[in-house]
Amino acid sequence: MSYRIDPRLPLTAEVQRIATEEIDGALRHLAAAQDNPDKALHQCRKRLKSLRALLRLVRSGDESFVRAENARYREVSARLAGPREAAALIETVDRLADAFPDETAGGALAPVREKLVARRSFILNDGEGLAGAIDAAAATCRAGLRQIEKLALPDQPESAADVLTDGARKTMRRARKSLQEAETRGEPEDFHDLRKAVKAHSLHLSLLKKLWPSPVREKRKAVDALGEQLGDLHDIFVLGALLQDEARPLGGRAETRLLARLVKRSERKLKKACLAGASELFSDSPKRSAKKLARKVRHDLAEGTQQPAEGTS
């Protein structure tokens, strides 16, 4: 099956299908995490992000259900964040070394990188702590799998179209607001909010691929590229904060001075690129974009109810 809403089928059944597939996928990755926690937990959290984006898309159709289930998976994802963040910091140091080869020649960043590798190893080998978090996450996901059967959304084309359009519009509005905050204040949390909204918008484009006004593919590529840049910027922010954390030093001043300087340079460059990319993507107002989407969704859902789904007669 696919992470895509089929306009020929009832909305409730489609959302339950996709949610079940994402939760099952998360559970498979959690099972694999006992042997390979680094990669498996990263894949699990990606599934949970996809699931939460789906739930937010249909939130207006069942507010109390979505609020509770979104909180469930937000907590699971946060509980599993440590190993991925630790790996991302190492990758960030490697990207800086590639971006500034002259300054980092001769392994100038090696001492700090070694400390980050040791930090990641400590987190991954935190036997009972990590295993307990994985077991708790699996139990929570299994409970959510049973709960998804209780979701009840409007399936009539007009009402279903309103639900989908409302969810997509709120995410676009959130991205536009976060962009304005990032432009005026430029704080890490502003860019973090923008990153989350852009990721949710990307996933909504996937879910509504058969319903979104064309061209979808080009827009999705641009959104994903911006998401990658915002992800790199987020890692830079985290690394910069860690460098200033005296309680968990990554080395002496001589070892960290160069890295701190490169972090600042990379931060300025990425901020500029992210603001430019987001301004171009969200130049159209969410209200105007939502009107175009609403017309397409209403038409396609109405058409879908008149056509048998594949495999039926």
N, C-alpha and C positions, 0 to 999 in steps of 0.2 A: 504494500500500500504506500501512500505518499503523504507528505506534510502539505496537504493542499485540500481545500474545501471543494467538494464536488457540488455544483449548483443543482444537479438533478436529484439530489438526495436531501432528506429532512436535516435541518441544521443541527438539531439535538444529536441525532445519530452520528453525524459527521464529526462533531466536536468530541463526542464520547469515543469514537474510533481513534481519532488522532491522539487524544489525551492518553488513551490506553496504550497505544503504541509507544508514546514517549515515556510513560511510566515503566512499561516493560523494558524498554531500552535502558533506562536509568538503573533498573534492578539488575540487568545483565552486567552492566559496567561495575556496579557495586560488588557483585559476586567476583568479578575478575580483579577487583582492587585488592583483594587479600594477597594476591601474588604480584601484581603490578600496579601499585597504588598511584604512581605518578600519572601515567597515561590514562588509566581507567577512571580516576576521579575527575580528571579534566573532561573526559567524554561524558561522564555522568552529569556534570554541572552544565554542559552544553545542552543536554536533553532537558534538564530542568528549566533552563532559560527558554527553550522552545515551548515547553509546557506552559510556563507563566505568561508568555506572549500570547498564546492561544487563549488562555483564560481571560486576560485583559481585553482581548478583542471582543469577547462576548459578555463582558461584565454587566452591561445594562440589561441583559436578558435574564440574569439571575444574580442580583447584587450580593445577597448574603452568602450564597454558595461560593461565588468567585472570591469574595473577600477572605473567607475562611481558608479556602484551598490555596490561594496565592500566598497567604501567610505561612501555610504549612511548608510549601516548597521553598519559600524564601529562607526559612530557618534551616532547612536541610542543606541548601546550597551554601549558606554562610558557615555552617559547621564543617564543610568539606573544603573550604577555601584555602587553608594553610598550605598544603602541598603544591597547589598550582601557583600560588603567589610566590613561593620560594623558588620554583623552577623559572617563573617569568623574570625574576630579578637577575638570574644568571644569564638568561637570554638577552636581557637588556644591556648588561655589561658587554656581551659579545657584539651586539649591534653597535654600541658606542665604539668598540675597538675597530669594527669594520668602517664606521662612518668617519673616524678620525685616525687613519693609519699612521700619519706622521707623529702625532702626539703620543700614540700608544705603542710605538715600535719597541721591540725588545721586551715585551711582556710587562709593560708598565702597570697594567691593571691586574696582573696575575695575583698579587697578595690579597686584594679585596675579593677577587673571584673565588679564590680558595676558601675564604671565610664564608662566602655565600653558598658554596658547594657543601661545606661542613654543616651549615645551618639547615640546608635542605635535607641532608642525610639524617640529621637529628630528628626533624619533623617526620620523615618517612619511617624512621625506626623507633618511633615512640609507640612501641608495641601495643600495650593495653589502651592507651589513649586513642590512637588512630583506629585500632580494631573496634573499639567501643563506639566511636563516631560512625564508622561504616555500618555496624550492626544497627545502631539507632536510626540511621538514615534509611536502611532497607526496611525496617519495621514501619517507619513513617510512610514510605512509598507504598508498601503493601496495604496500609490502611487507606491511603488515598485512592488506590486502585479500586477498592470496594466502594469508596464514597462517590466516585465519578458516575456510578450508575444512578445517583439521585439527581443529577443535573437535569433541569427542565427549562428548555429554551423555546421561544415562539417559533413554530415551523411554517406558518403561513408566509408566503413570499414577501409581502409588504412589510410585515413585522420583522422577519428575519433580516431583510435588507436594512431596516432601521438599526438593528442591533449591530450588524457588521460595520455599517457606516459610522455609527457613533463611536465604536471602539477604535477604528482607524483614525478618525478625526481627533480624538483625544490624544492619541500618541503623536500625531503631527503637531498638534497644539503644544504638547509638552516639549517636543523638540524645538519648536520655534521659541518658546519661552526660555528654555535652557540656553539656546544660542544667544538670545538677548542678554541674559545674565553673564554668559561667558565673555561677550563683547564689552560689557560695561565694567564688570568686576574682575573677571579672569581668574577666579579662585579655582583650586583643584576640584572642589565639590561641584562647581558649575560645569566644568568639562566632564566630570563623572556623570552628572545628570544628563548631559547631552549625549554622552556615549550610550547610556542605558536606553534613552529614547530612540537613538539611531538604530541600535540593535533590535529593539522591539519593532520599529518601522520596517526594517529589513525582513524580519520574520513575518510580519503582516503581509508584505509583498509576496512572500512565498505562499502563505495560506490563501491569499486572494488572487493568486496568479491567473486563474480562469475568470476572474471577475473584475480585476483592476483594468482601468482604461489603458490602452497602449500608449507608448511603448513601455513594457514592464522590464524587459531584459536589460536595457541600457540603464534604466533608473536603478535597478537592483545592483548592477555592477558599481555604479557610482556610490550608492549607499554603503555597500560592503567595503569599498576602498576607504571611505571616510571612517567606517567602523574600525578598520585596521589601524588607521592613524590615531584615532582616539584611544584605542587599546594601547598602542605604543606610548602615547602621552601619559596615560594612566600609570603605566609601569615606571615611567620616568618620575612621576610625582611620588610614587611609593618609594622608589630608590632614594630620591632626594630627602624624603622624610626620615628614612632609615639612617642616612648619613648624618642627620642632625640629632639622632637619638643617642644621647650620652649613656643611657642605661644598657644599650646593646651596640657597642662600638664595632665598626667593621675594620678597624685598624687605627694606627696613629695618624696624626695630621699629615705627615709626609706621604703616607700610603693613600690617603683619601683626598688630598688636595686636588690632584689632577682629575679624579673621577667627579668630584663636586663641580669643577669648572666645566667639564664636558656635559654633565647633566643640565646645567643652566643653559648652555648653548643649544643643546638638543631641545630643551623645553621651549625656548623662544621660537625656534624653527617650526616645531610641531604645532604650537599654538597658532601661529600665523597660517599654516597650511590647513589646520582643522577649521578655523574660522572662515577661511575662504571657501573651502569645500561645503561647509554647512550653509553658508549664505547663499550659495548657488543652488543647492538642493532644496532649500526651504524658502526660496524667494516668493513663491506663490503662497497665498494665505491658506491656512488649513480649511477655512470655511469654503473657499472657492474649490479647492481640491476635493473636499468632501462632497460638494454638489455634483461634480463630475462622476465621482465614484458611486454616489447614490443612484444616479440615473442608470449607470451600467449594471449595478448589482440588482436593482429592481427589475430591469429588463431581463437579465440572464436567469434570475431565480424564477420569475414568472414563466419564462420559456422552458426552464428545466422541469417544472411541474407538469408540463404538457408532453414531455418526452420520457419514455421508459429508460431506466438506467441500464447500463451494459449487463447482459446476462439475464435480463427480465423480459417479459413479453406482455 
